Amino acid sequence: MEEFEIDPQDLLLENALRVVFKAAEMLDAEALTPSQLKDLSGALRDATEIVLSIETACGCDHDHGDEEAE
């Protein structure tokens, strides 16, 4: 049996992207209540924080902060 390792950062990124795509579907599909919009906003904020924390923890030699300055 072949063994493989699952990278926790990959799982976090996949979940964050699922949140973004689900949010897009919700925004396209229907009119949302203020409560639903607040929940959606919070979920997108959390997804953004996950992506930013993964980028900050990236082990590559590339300085991701310089991309914004270019």
C-alpha positions in Angstrom: 0.0 0.0 0.0 1.3 3.4 -1.0 1.6 6.0 1.8 1.4 9.7 1.2 1.5 12.7 3.4 -1.1 15.4 3.4 0.2 18.9 3.9 -2.0 20.8 6.4 -1.4 24.0 4.6 -2.8 22.5 1.4 -5.9 21.5 3.3 -6.3 25.0 4.8 -5.9 26.6 1.3 -8.4 24.2 -0.2 -10.9 25.0 2.4 -10.3 28.7 2.1 -10.9 28.5 -1.7 -14.1 26.5 -1.1 -15.3 29.3 1.1 -14.6 31.9 -1.6 -16.3 29.8 -4.3 -19.3 29.1 -2.1 -19.6 32.9 -1.3 -19.5 33.7 -5.0 -22.3 31.2 -5.6 -24.4 32.6 -2.7 -23.9 36.2 -4.0 -25.0 35.3 -7.5 -27.9 33.1 -6.5 -30.1 35.1 -4.2 -30.7 38.2 -2.2 -29.1 37.7 1.2 -30.4 39.0 4.5 -28.2 41.3 6.5 -27.4 38.4 8.9 -26.4 36.2 6.0 -24.2 39.0 4.5 -22.5 39.4 7.9 -21.8 35.6 8.1 -20.5 35.6 4.6 -18.3 38.6 5.3 -16.9 36.8 8.3 -16.2 33.7 6.4 -14.4 35.6 3.6 -12.3 37.5 6.2 -11.3 34.1 7.8 -10.5 32.7 4.4 -8.3 35.8 3.6 -6.5 35.4 6.9 -5.8 31.8 6.2 -4.3 32.6 2.8 -2.2 35.4 4.2 -0.9 33.2 7.0 0.0 30.5 4.5 1.8 33.0 2.3 3.7 34.4 5.3 4.7 30.9 6.4 5.8 29.9 2.9 9.2 28.2 3.0 10.3 29.4 -0.4 13.1 31.9 -0.9 10.8 34.4 -2.7 9.8 37.5 -0.8 6.1 37.7 -1.2 5.9 41.2 0.3 7.9 42.6 -2.7 5.1 41.5 -5.1 2.9 44.3 -3.9 5.5 47.0 -4.4 6.1 46.0 -8.1 
